């Protein structure tokens, strides 16, 4: 417990509210005066595993391994009697996030002092009165009796330890006499978002007549222990959280979208909808910190692309393959290791990049192709060293990216495809036939590499990325210029000595290490027959294919 007491002391000394620890990041305390860094060195996986072993009981560590997130109330601390601390931990592979939260003891209210009642001055003697010719002294009116002095207040009882009340669902909004009576519903939605974040979810879903659901590791499941929400309850949740400009759209049944910041969760993108059962909402949790290259386990060859003085890096993969996460890690690596001006154009900011060694400016583009082109042209006028375009969605955007790469800027762009070769083919095919030869020549000159990625379920839970890497060697550039894209897989096979990795190699390596089941790798293989042949060559049992048939 000495380590735990030391961590709690780190929170108490600057009068902080929480201690945040994340693999690859420096530990810091959240305080009123701002974040307080506790070390000049980034935390390692081994260090955080040690903290978990000494702060969590065995059953909580087991739950963390099985579920991916856990919350545990720490025993009372001798350094902060009467206060309460909670440790929240989340794990995804070698990525570990720990936060120790402080729940301050509320001071009992001080009763105001009783007013002192001063006795009134004595009344003057009453005058004599004449009654029936006789003078009698009037019966004096008794003076008012002064209020007794207030009794000494009873000694205040010793303050009891603060009671931490759970964030429970408050009563829903009800219509009474045609007038809405609003109760504080934000805390209910805030609780759901905290639960979702603690379980490592990327998205929270609420819908009428359904229990809240969350997306974890790409799959949607019910948020355990939560009851189904009624239509009026969902609508009340949305109305109370939405800004004023979005409430009218909600009341009229239109979909709307807004951003908000939720304590202990971060930035949340909120979207409403309405279906046959009533109102609903989708809440995307935007991480407060970008994913690092170390957390993703990026190879030296991939990171070397970020050091190129100019050219085009393509990031590709099927839908929901983690392209945005990979691009964010590349930007984070540049941000930490270079002194560049980086501008990103994103349809939706999923990871917030704080400027470090580089100056990073993130732009959300929500319009059509013309809007993207206009914003991209404006960004180039700001003379960035690195330009990130999340979606190479039109020939005009591709032309702009190629021109910027030729002019000496490093351009990172994403396009949806299953393989590195498929990404090059799809990029060229966006242009009419008469322009493709010129595009091939320009691409052969400016391309630096293509990273293709797919996500797989790990055998022990969570997900892992298999990456294919194509580097633009002289042989690859010659094939692209001549339009001989069908020969690129052969060039990639012979380019292993340069660090190129065919996707099947990455998939087989995961199967051999036991990280991924062979059936899961087979499901994600683009050329399944070639993948099976490689498995057999490596002596791996392929009888599961017969069971799948």
URNORHU-V110282 format. One record per run of one state. SS is the DSSP state (a for helix, b for strand, c for the rest). FROM is the first residue (numbers start at 1). TO is the last residue. If there is no record, write none. Layout:
# URNORHU-V110282
SS|FROM|TO ; SS|FROM|TO
This chain:
# URNORHU-V110282
c|1|1 ; a|2|13 ; c|14|15 ; b|16|23 ; c|24|27 ; b|28|31 ; c|32|35 ; b|36|37 ; c|38|42 ; b|43|43 ; c|44|44 ; a|45|55 ; c|56|57 ; a|58|67 ; c|68|68 ; b|69|73 ; c|74|83 ; b|84|92 ; c|93|94 ; b|95|103 ; c|104|127 ; b|128|131 ; c|132|133 ; b|134|137 ; c|138|173 ; b|174|176 ; c|177|178 ; b|179|181 ; c|182|185 ; a|186|198 ; c|199|202 ; b|203|207 ; c|208|209 ; b|210|211 ; c|212|212 ; b|213|216 ; c|217|218 ; b|219|222 ; c|223|227 ; b|228|229 ; c|230|230 ; a|231|241 ; c|242|243 ; a|244|251 ; c|252|256 ; b|257|262 ; c|263|265 ; b|266|275 ; c|276|277 ; b|278|287 ; c|288|292 ; a|293|296 ; c|297|299 ; a|300|305 ; c|306|310 ; b|311|317 ; c|318|322 ; a|323|337 ; c|338|340 ; b|341|346 ; c|347|350 ; b|351|351 ; c|352|358 ; b|359|364 ; c|365|368 ; a|369|380 ; c|381|385 ; b|386|389 ; c|390|394 ; a|395|406 ; c|407|409 ; b|410|416 ; c|417|419 ; a|420|429 ; c|430|432 ; a|433|446 ; b|447|457 ; c|458|462 ; b|463|471 ; c|472|473 ; a|474|481 ; c|482|484 ; a|485|498 ; c|499|500 ; b|501|501 ; c|502|502 ; a|503|513 ; c|514|517 ; a|518|524 ; c|525|527 ; a|528|537 ; c|538|543 ; a|544|548 ; c|549|549
